[in-house]
Amino acid sequence: MECECFMNITIYDVAREANVSMATVSRVVNGNPNVKPATRKKVNEVIERLGYRPNAVARGLASKKTTTVGVIIPDISNIFFAELARGIEDIATMYKYNIILSNSDQNKDKELHLLNTMLGKQVDGIVFMGGNITEEHVAEFERSPVPIVLAGSIEPFNKIPSVNINYRQATYDVVTEFIEKGHKHIAFVVGPLHNQINKEQKLEGYKEALEKAGIPFNEEYVIEGDYTYDSGIEAWEKLSSLPDRPTAVFVGNDEMAIGVIHGAQDNGLQIPNDVEVITSDNTRLALMVRPQLTSVVQPLYDIGAVAMRLLTKYMNKEKVSENIVILPHRIEHRSSTK
């Protein structure tokens, strides 16, 4: 019988063609040893000839597992998330999981819609990345029939497993370093303040370091950007017009940091002699500018990899000793600081 290969070949077609039961085909596909070698050979030949591809969802219905993991990410073209996604993907491959990846554009409705779409596709677990995780998100996560792990993202209640660095401590460390060098006018160019990491961790770390050193907090020195190069340039324009122009700036990501540096250089200032700058992400952009950027090093790849490994533990019902994982950070000194 000639097959029409553009049609969807099903397990039923294979069984009929090989003259065996569907259960036998299923055993062959799943590598079950209880099949006579001659039968296995015959079934495999038919599978090959018809171009049968076992449907992951259909196989999943039988075993209740699709070996597929959903990954919801704000923007894969953002170098920060791309690095995280790489860590997730490598560990998923190692544990033989497929990945469905979707961009949410940091839009809450889209995030919740993607979550439900992925659950509808019968994924075995989800790695979620998002800047602003609300009570509504957490309620949806808790309702999920499969485990969810957050990567490089926090939620206010510490109910959902997550992998991050201590962003508050990292910011505190940077600002303290500036203070120890004698800086009094220290600016903070931060990402969107509706993002919990920025508002509840980084901004608090900034305030805490100033307070400890007895330097009054001046909100004019905190400029909210949107992670783009242009918002870095605009941030510098605002800062440079202040009566006491800052002499040190901590910036929330590498792209904005380059904007701040170019803005200052366009004003005829020298980095680091006139203004010292430290950035946050240590992506490859930090090495592509002159001067090269001093940066907080967060192990982006590791955050993704550890989040995926944590998810495999939940999916396989392994014992989890720690569900809120904090990885170490450090400051890598380059030429944007003295």
Secondary structure, 3 states (H helix, E strand, C coil): CCCCCCCCCCHHHHHHHHCCCHHHHHHHHCCCCCCCHHHHHHHHHHHHHHCCCCCHHHHHHHHCCCCEEEEEECCCCCHHHHHHHHHHHHHHHHCCCEEEEEECCCCHHHHHHHHHHHHHCCCCEEEECCCCCCHHHHHHHHHCCCCEEEECCCCCCCCCCEEEECHHHHHHHHHHHHHHCCCCCEEEEECCCCCHHHHHHHHHHHHHHHHHCCCCCCHHHEEECCCCHHHHHHHHHHHHCCCCCCCEEEECCHHHHHHHHHHHHHCCCCCCCCCEEEECCCCCHHHHCCCCCEEEECCHHHHHHHHHHHHHHHHCCCCCCCCEEEECCEEECCCCCC
